[in-house]
Amino acid sequence: MRKQSNADKYLSIDPSGSGTTGCVFYDKQKKIYQFFNFASKNWQEHFNFLSRLCQEKKVNILIYENTNFIYGRQFSGSVSLLKLIGGIECLKYIHPKIKKVDNVLVKQVKDFYKKIVQEKFAIPELERKIGRKGGWFFQEQKINIHELDALLELNLYLSPPKSKKK
């Protein structure tokens, strides 16, 4: 595994080939988080959005939520999602600054989400508000569910849960 650097710039992606892709950009040196999302039914438009974002933000580490189709059900956008995941894997050949592309399994993200909701685990500055003006907030900014998944992936990647010893 590549050693992390304080100069690393991460883009964590909750991909969708035919819906909404959510992302969080994290500049480790400046400790800055920025959220982005993109909606389209065309996976190539999602890919172009991600490619432009990688170039604009000078990303060097990509993380995406990967699916294995065992978790949950298949849906009409499954093929588009797989095409987009293939495209994400290839971004390192288009953008030389990208040194690493890695993934977190969807089941890990969903399990982590449950722990957050059940308050068994907390992410600093992440808050869930209930009610009419509720939702998820990070650093007091409202984020959507796709951006939340991208944030959870980033946290799982940077601080993986420790496995239990037998």
N, C-alpha and C positions, 0 to 999 in steps of 0.2 A: 504494500500500500504506500502511496506517495505521501511524504511528510507534508503536513499542512504548514503554510507560511502565513505570516501576518499580512502579506500583500495579496493574498488570495481574494478573488472576486467570484462569488458563487451565483449561479442561477439555478434555482430549484423550480421544477416544472411539474404541475399536475396536468398532463396532456389530455386533450380530447381531439379526435380527428374530425368530429362532426358536431361539436357543441361549444363549450367554453373551456379554454385553456387558462389556467391560473398560474402565476409565477411570483416568486419573491427573489429579488436581487439582494445580495448581502456583500458589502465591502468590509472585509474583516479588519483592515487597518483603520478605517474611519468609523467602524461600528454603525454603518448606515444600512437600513432596510428600506427597500422600495417595492411596492406591489404593483403588478400588472395583470391584466386579463385581456383575452381576445376571443371573440365569438364569430364563428363561421361554420357553415356546413361542409366546407372544402378543406381537406387536410393540408393541401399545398399552401393555402393561405396561412394556416397555423404555422407551418414550417417557415414560410417567409417572415412572418412576425418574429418568431424565435431567432432566426438567423440575424435579422436586423438588430434585435435586442442584444444578442451576443456581441455584435460588432460595436454597437453604440456604448455598451457598458464595459467593454474590454474584459469579458468573462474569461476566466481560465479554468473553472471547474463547473461542469454541468451535472445536475442530479435530477432524475425524473422518476415518477411513480410508474413502476412496471407491473404488468398484469400477467398472470399465467393461465387465465381462463378457468382455473379450478375454483377460485373464489368468485362467488356471485354467479351471475348469468351472462350469457353472451347477448349482445344487442345489435341493432342494425348498423351502428357505427363501428363495430369491432374491426373490420378490415381497414377502415380509414385510420383507426387508432394504431393498429400494427404498422401501417405505412408511416405514420408520423413518428412512432418510436424508432423505426429504421432510419428515418431522416435525422432524428435527434442524435442517434449514434454516429452519423456521418458528419455532423457539424464540425468535429475536430479536424476533418480534412479540408473544410472550407475556410475555417478561421484558425490560423496557426497559433494564436494565443491560448486556445483551449488545449490544456495539457491532460485533462482527465474527464471522462464521461462515466458516470456511475448511476446506479439505480437503487431504489428502495421498493420492496414488494408491496403491492396494494394491501395485502393482509396485515403487514406490519403497521402501515399507516392507519388502517381502520381500527386495529387493536389499540394503538396509541391514542387515537381519538376517543375511544371508549374510556380509557384511563383518565384522560383530561376531563371529560364530561362528568365522570364519577368522582372527580377531585382526588384521585389516587396519585396523580402526578400533575405538576404545574410547570408552565413555561413562563419565566419572568415577563411581565408586561402584556401577557395575553389574558384577556378577560371576556367572559361570556355574560352578557346582560339579558335578562328575561323581560318580556313585556313588549308593548307596542313599538318602542324604539330600541328594542333589543337586537341581539345578534352577537357576532364575534368582533372584538376590538383588539388591535395590537398597537401599543404605544399611542393609545387613545384614538386611533384611526380605525374606522369600520372596515372590515375585510369580508369578502364573500367566502363561500364554502370552498371554492377552488383555490383561492389564495391561502385559506387556512390549511388545506391539504399540502400545498407547497411549503408552507412554514413548518408543518409537522415533519415533512420529509427532510427538510434542512436540519431540523433539530435531531432527528434520528440519525442522520448522516454524521453530523458534527459530534454528537454525544450518544453513540449507540448504547442501548441498555446493556448492562452487564449480565452475562449469562450466569445461571445458578450453578454452583459446583455440586457434583454428585457425591 
